[in-house]
């Protein structure tokens, strides 16, 4: 009697280990067991690492020896494609089809995220490294460029006038864009109708408005039609135009996800429509509105074209936004990079580093304030106080 004849009838026959694993996965004993898609075994990790190393070696051989190709970007792209194909083939040997598709999708998504993260880290690190010779001197933050020329050493001159100009222009732009953006969002969400749909279409179209158009509009309206001089206020108005659709669109999305039960409860307690919006809807959406403000400020503080059109680079400290040109950090960095000397390049990268740090600080501060207010509003209150507040 052969070994095949001695095998019990209820024991499945497997021609290879891969088939045995597939049969074990589909057996009645494991049919109701949920499949783990997040955990990785030792074989899975070895397949991932082996595919990465093998694809790297294969692409290096083809890219540098066999085929007449060159370029780092093409090498990385070809390596990623070869890795995905090789990883799919290795996974298909021991896993069923759904697992193979899941692993391929996971590799593609995680690879794209890794590329974006590496580009972001490289950009920030490169900017800070190039600007380090400038911002390591204290005078870079406490002086302006009125007493220093482009060829002077980095121990002279600074960006004090650009920092103050950016903060003043951004503050005026926020005072203009924030009320208009919130009002527009409340109108689109709470009133709506045919005119509300038209306003939403206009706001969504203005989201992709080039900043150059905003600068040209303010230049034609304030500087040519009204005869105003180039100053920081004109730059702030141009920045507010670029910030307005961002704030309005983001606030509209936040207000639309506020639960309708809160509005109905407030109306049931006798509050008016506008009292409900002011006392219930806006406080509930406060963290999201803070995020909308952050997005608008991030868009406005980094704009260069509107400031370049309606204002101009200045080497002097100016705190009055209604007289004389006012410099800003993006404009200072732009003019420094375009200069022919090395010190101006270093000052330009230093200004870009300060701009990045300012955006990060604003983001952290606003998020902390929104979180503290949300925790304060989450404290239990007597229902009589809520009823009195809603009906008053």
C-alpha positions in Angstrom: 0.0 0.0 0.0 1.4 3.4 -1.0 1.6 6.5 1.2 -1.3 8.1 -0.7 -3.5 5.1 0.1 -2.6 5.2 3.8 -3.6 9.0 4.1 -6.9 9.4 6.1 -9.8 10.3 4.0 -10.6 13.4 6.1 -7.1 14.9 5.8 -6.7 17.3 2.9 -4.0 16.6 0.4 -1.7 19.6 -0.4 0.7 19.5 -3.4 2.8 22.4 -1.9 2.9 24.4 1.3 1.1 27.4 -0.3 -1.8 25.2 -1.3 -1.9 23.8 2.2 -2.1 27.2 3.8 -4.9 28.2 1.4 -6.8 25.0 2.3 -6.3 25.6 6.0 -7.6 29.2 5.6 -10.8 28.0 4.0 -11.3 24.9 6.2 -14.6 24.7 8.2 -12.7 25.1 11.4 -11.2 28.5 10.4 -14.0 29.7 8.1 -15.7 31.8 10.9 -12.4 33.1 12.3 -11.8 36.8 11.4 -8.8 37.4 9.2 -6.3 39.8 10.7 -5.3 42.6 8.3 -3.2 44.7 10.6 -0.8 42.2 12.1 2.3 41.1 10.2 4.1 37.8 10.7 7.8 37.2 10.3 7.2 35.9 6.7 5.4 39.1 5.9 8.1 41.3 7.2 10.8 39.3 5.4 8.8 39.5 2.2 8.5 43.3 2.5 12.2 43.8 3.3 13.4 41.2 0.7 11.3 42.8 -2.0 12.7 46.3 -1.2 16.3 45.1 -1.3 15.8 42.9 -4.4 14.0 45.6 -6.3 16.8 48.1 -5.3 19.5 45.8 -6.6 17.6 45.0 -9.8 16.9 48.6 -10.6 20.4 49.6 -9.9 21.7 46.9 -12.2 19.3 47.9 -15.0 19.5 51.6 -14.5 23.2 52.1 -14.2 24.7 49.1 -16.1 22.4 47.6 -18.7 20.3 50.6 -19.8 21.7 54.0 -20.7 19.7 55.9 -18.0 20.5 58.6 -15.5 18.8 60.8 -12.9 17.9 60.3 -9.3 14.2 61.0 -9.7 13.8 58.4 -12.4 15.8 55.9 -10.3 13.5 56.3 -7.3 10.3 56.0 -9.4 11.5 52.9 -11.2 12.6 51.4 -7.9 9.1 52.0 -6.4 7.4 50.4 -9.4 9.7 47.4 -9.3 9.2 47.1 -5.5 5.4 47.0 -5.8 5.5 44.4 -8.6 8.0 42.2 -6.8 6.2 42.5 -3.5 2.9 41.6 -5.2 4.5 38.5 -6.7 6.1 37.4 -3.5 2.9 37.9 -1.5 0.9 36.0 -4.1 2.9 32.8 -3.5 1.7 32.4 0.1 -1.5 34.5 0.4 -4.9 34.6 -1.3 -6.0 37.2 -3.7 -7.7 39.6 -1.3 -4.6 39.7 0.9 -2.4 40.4 -2.1 -4.6 43.3 -3.2 -4.7 44.7 0.3 -0.9 44.6 0.6 -0.4 46.2 -2.8 -2.8 49.0 -1.9 -1.1 49.5 1.5 2.3 49.6 -0.1 1.2 52.2 -2.7 -0.6 54.4 -0.1 2.2 54.2 2.4 4.8 54.8 -0.2 3.0 58.0 -1.4 2.8 59.2 2.2 6.5 58.5 2.7 7.4 60.5 -0.4 5.3 63.5 0.7 6.8 63.3 4.2 10.4 63.1 2.8 9.8 66.1 0.5 8.4 68.1 3.3 11.2 67.2 5.7 13.8 67.9 3.0 12.3 71.3 2.2 12.2 72.4 5.8 15.6 71.1 6.6 17.2 72.6 3.5 15.6 76.0 4.3 16.8 76.0 7.9 20.3 74.8 7.0 20.7 77.5 4.3 19.4 80.2 6.6 21.4 79.1 9.7 24.4 81.5 9.1 21.9 84.4 9.1 19.5 83.7 12.0 22.3 82.6 14.4 23.1 86.3 14.8 21.0 88.4 17.1 21.1 91.4 14.9 19.2 89.5 12.3 16.0 89.9 14.5 16.7 93.3 16.1 17.8 95.4 13.1 16.5 96.4 9.7 18.4 96.9 6.4 18.5 100.7 6.6 22.2 100.7 7.7 23.4 97.6 5.8 23.9 96.9 2.2 23.6 93.6 0.3 27.3 93.0 0.4 27.7 93.8 4.1 28.5 90.8 6.4 25.7 89.0 8.2 26.6 90.7 11.5 24.9 93.8 10.1 21.2 94.3 9.2 18.2 92.1 9.8 14.6 91.5 9.2 12.9 93.5 12.0 11.0 95.6 9.5 9.8 92.6 7.5 8.6 90.8 10.7 6.7 93.8 11.9 5.3 94.4 8.4 4.1 90.8 8.0 2.3 90.9 11.4 0.6 94.2 10.7 -0.5 93.2 7.3 -1.7 89.8 8.5 -3.6 91.4 11.4 -5.4 93.9 9.2 -6.2 91.1 6.7 -7.7 89.0 9.5 -9.8 91.9 10.7 -11.2 92.2 7.2 -11.5 88.6 6.1 -12.6 86.9 9.3 -16.0 88.7 9.8 -16.8 88.6 6.1 -15.9 84.9 5.9 -17.9 83.9 8.9 -20.9 85.9 7.8 -20.8 84.4 4.4 -20.5 80.9 5.8 -23.5 81.5 8.2 -25.5 82.8 5.3 -24.8 79.8 3.1 -25.5 77.4 5.9 -28.4 78.9 7.8 -30.3 80.7 5.1 -29.3 79.1 1.8 -31.8 79.1 -0.9 -31.2 79.9 -4.6 -29.1 83.0 -3.8 -27.2 80.9 -1.2 -26.2 78.4 -3.9 -25.0 81.2 -6.1 -22.9 82.6 -3.3 -21.4 79.1 -2.6 -20.5 78.7 -6.2 -18.7 82.1 -6.2 -16.9 81.2 -3.0 -15.7 77.9 -4.4 -14.6 79.6 -7.6 -12.7 82.2 -5.6 -10.9 79.5 -3.7 -8.7 78.8 -6.8 -8.3 82.6 -7.5 -4.6 83.3 -8.2 -3.1 85.7 -5.8 -1.8 87.8 -8.7 -5.4 88.6 -9.7 -6.1 89.9 -6.2 -3.0 92.1 -6.3 -3.9 93.5 -9.7 -7.5 94.2 -8.5 -6.3 96.2 -5.5 -3.7 98.0 -7.6 -6.4 99.1 -10.1 -8.9 100.0 -7.4 -6.9 101.6 -4.6 -3.8 102.8 -6.3 -5.1 103.9 -9.7 -8.8 104.7 -9.2 -8.6 106.2 -5.7 -5.0 107.5 -6.0 -3.7 105.8 -2.9 0.1 105.3 -2.4 1.8 102.0 -2.1 1.5 101.0 1.5 0.9 98.2 3.9 -2.8 98.7 4.0 -3.2 98.1 0.3 -1.1 94.9 0.8 -3.4 93.8 3.7 -6.5 94.3 1.6 -5.0 92.2 -1.2 -4.2 89.5 1.4 -7.7 89.6 2.8 -9.1 88.8 -0.7 -7.0 85.7 -0.9 -7.9 84.7 2.6 -11.7 85.3 2.4 -12.7 82.3 0.2 -10.5 80.0 2.3 -12.1 81.0 5.6 -15.6 81.1 4.1 -15.4 77.7 2.5 -13.8 76.0 5.5 -16.3 77.6 7.9 -19.2 76.5 5.7 -18.0 72.9 5.9 -17.7 73.1 9.7 -21.1 74.7 10.2 -22.8 72.2 8.0 -21.7 69.3 10.2 -23.1 70.7 13.4 -25.8 68.3 14.5 -29.3 69.5 13.6 -30.6 68.3 17.0 -28.8 71.1 18.7 -30.6 73.7 16.5 -34.0 71.9 17.1 -33.4 71.9 20.9 -32.6 75.6 21.0 -35.7 76.4 18.9 -37.8 74.2 21.1 -36.7 76.2 24.2 -38.0 79.4 22.5 -34.8 80.9 21.1 -34.9 82.8 17.8 -33.1 81.6 14.7 -30.3 84.1 15.1 -30.0 83.5 18.8 -29.6 79.8 18.0 -26.8 80.6 15.6 -25.0 82.9 18.0 -25.4 80.8 21.2 -25.5 77.2 19.9 -24.1 76.8 16.4 -21.1 79.0 16.5 -19.8 77.9 20.0 -20.2 74.2 18.9 -18.2 74.8 15.8 -15.5 76.9 17.5 -12.6 74.4 17.0 -13.4 74.0 13.3 -13.7 77.8 12.9 -10.3 78.1 14.5 -9.0 75.7 11.9 -10.6 77.8 9.1 -8.8 80.8 10.5 -5.5 78.9 10.6 -5.9 77.9 6.9 -6.7 81.5 5.9 -3.7 82.9 7.9 -1.4 80.3 6.4 -2.6 81.3 2.9 -2.2 85.0 3.6 1.1 85.1 5.5 3.0 83.4 2.7 1.7 85.4 -0.3 4.3 87.4 -2.2 2.7 88.6 -5.5 0.0 90.8 -3.9 2.5 92.5 -1.7 4.9 92.9 -4.5 2.3 94.6 -6.7 0.6 97.0 -4.3 3.7 97.6 -2.1 7.4 97.3 -2.8 10.6 96.1 -1.0 11.7 98.5 1.7 14.8 98.6 3.8 13.4 100.9 6.5 11.3 100.1 9.6 7.7 101.3 9.0 4.9 100.7 11.6 2.3 102.9 9.9 0.4 100.8 7.3 -1.1 103.9 5.6 2.1 105.7 4.6 5.1 104.5 2.7 5.8 101.0 1.4 5.9 98.2 4.0 8.0 95.1 3.6 7.1 91.6 4.6 8.8 88.3 5.2 7.8 86.7 1.9 8.8 89.8 0.0 12.1 90.0 1.8 12.8 86.4 1.1 11.9 86.8 -2.6 14.1 89.9 -3.1 17.0 88.2 -1.2 16.9 85.1 -3.3 16.8 87.1 -6.5 19.9 89.1 -5.5 23.2 88.2 -7.0 25.3 88.1 -3.8 25.6 85.2 -1.4 24.7 87.2 1.8 21.4 88.2 0.3 20.6 84.6 -0.4 21.4 83.6 3.2 19.2 86.5 4.5 16.4 85.3 2.2 16.6 81.8 3.6 16.7 83.1 7.1 13.5 85.1 6.5 11.9 81.9 5.1 12.9 80.1 8.3 11.3 82.8 10.5 8.2 82.6 8.3 7.9 78.8 8.8 8.4 79.2 12.5 5.7 81.9 12.7 3.2 79.7 10.9 4.0 76.8 13.3 3.6 79.0 16.4 0.3 80.5 15.2 -1.0 77.0 14.5 -0.1 75.7 17.9 -1.4 78.7 19.8 -4.8 78.7 18.1 -5.2 75.0 18.5 -4.4 75.2 22.2 -6.9 78.1 22.7 -9.6 76.2 20.8 -9.0 73.0 22.9 -9.2 74.9 26.2 -12.4 76.6 25.2 -13.9 73.3 24.1 -13.0 71.7 27.4 -14.6 74.7 29.3 -17.8 74.5 27.2 -18.0 70.7 27.9 -18.5 71.3 31.6 -22.0 70.4 32.8 -24.4 73.3 33.3 -27.8 73.5 34.9 -30.6 73.1 32.4 -32.3 76.3 33.7 -29.2 78.3 32.8 -29.2 76.9 29.3 -32.9 77.5 28.9 -32.6 81.1 30.1 -29.6 81.7 27.8 -31.4 80.3 24.8 -34.6 82.1 25.3 -33.2 85.4 26.2 
